[in-house]
Amino acid sequence: MHHVKRIVIICAGGALLIASFIYVFEYSGLFKRTAEHKEALAAYRKGEYQSTVALADDDLKKHPLSAPSYWVKGCAQMLLGDHRGAIRSFSMVLTLYPNDPDALRNRQYAFFMCGEYESAMKDTRRLLRRNSRDVNAHLNLTKYLLDNGKYISAIQACEQAISLCPNDARLWQNYGSSCYEMGYNDQALLCYDSALALSPGKRNALHGRALTLYRLGRYREATPILYELVDRGYKTCHVFWLLGDTYARLSNFEEACICYNEALDSLGYESRLWKAKADAEFNQGRDRAAFASAKMCRELAGDSLSKNEQDVADIQYYLARGYLLDKNIDSACIYYEKAVKNGAADMRNMAEALQRYAE
């Protein structure tokens, strides 16, 4: 017999691809609990993961078939980001206990993190053969398909998983994300609603719902959802960027600029965000502010600016107007000519602007 101790693992980056728990087995009876293993387990509980690995290795030198030490070493390696080391440790546990689902689940996760998807899928199939209702195995499978752009397969896998495990919000969320990527917007909303019904306030489901509403042009519905994310502490640059875009679509350019500035605190290198801010400032009649944002956009992206020719032309137009305000006529003419060429201004517009300056 053995006793099981659950130890919570928080994954870096917030993407939970595996079970919420990693299980550290404290064997008694079958294996003698050595002093080194007890020390390794104590270090793990204190969050001293480097020491955990060292102490587990000390035990394994003396007891090379100690499954508990391989186990706690593998868990520490996962938290240290040494996923290949974790694969070796959990493989040893599985050599000693071939049908241990928790070791298999942890190795599956480590394979995913190393990009060894075929190996991860083999472990997934083993888990599902053992228990077709293994929610975490389904989650890893659907997440793998979603992350690798296999959206149709992801949708099919989600549907199968939900038929077996209908009350897991994470599966509904993955289903919604797969539908969103395929452009099945109405179905995506239904999936996100199901996820939120099971887990109210679930961040990724709220964000996915807001993105879908924005894509559908339902901006007024998207706005309160984005503020709910902010209120729940999800104050990410991408949430503020989407809020800015939403306000811009609603012609509330003042609020749009406020949100863009929040986003720029973390995404100051993103030329598209500076372009969005320049648009909002121009629509407020703030030519100098639009000029400054346009210069940042051009500095970051160069002459290409964007794959969208209209974006390029708009920036050229804002630069032309700004240089005119600075009385730099040569630069203003250069950018007016570029803007005219790209369709953001016409010759009459350029001539009138230069005439106003002359007056």
Secondary structure, DSSP 8 states (H G I E B T S, - for coil): -EEEEEEE---GGG---S-SEEEEEEE-SSS---HHHHHHHHHHHTT-HHHHHHHHHHHHHH-TT-HHHHHHHHHHHHHHT-HHHHHHHHHHHHHHSTT-HHHHHHHHHHHHHTT-HHHHHHHHHHHHHH-TT-HHHHHHHHHHHHHTT-HHHHHHHHHHHHHH-TT-HHHHHHHHHHHHHHT-HHHHHHHHHHHHHHSTT-HHHHHHHHHHHHHTT-HHHHHHHHHHHHHTT---HHHHHHHHHHHHHTT-HHHHHHHHHHHHTT-TT-HHHHHHHHHHHHHTT-HHHHHHHHHHHHHHHTTT--S-HHHHHHHHHHHHHHHHHTT-HHHHHHHHHHHHHHTSS-HHHHHHHHHHHH-
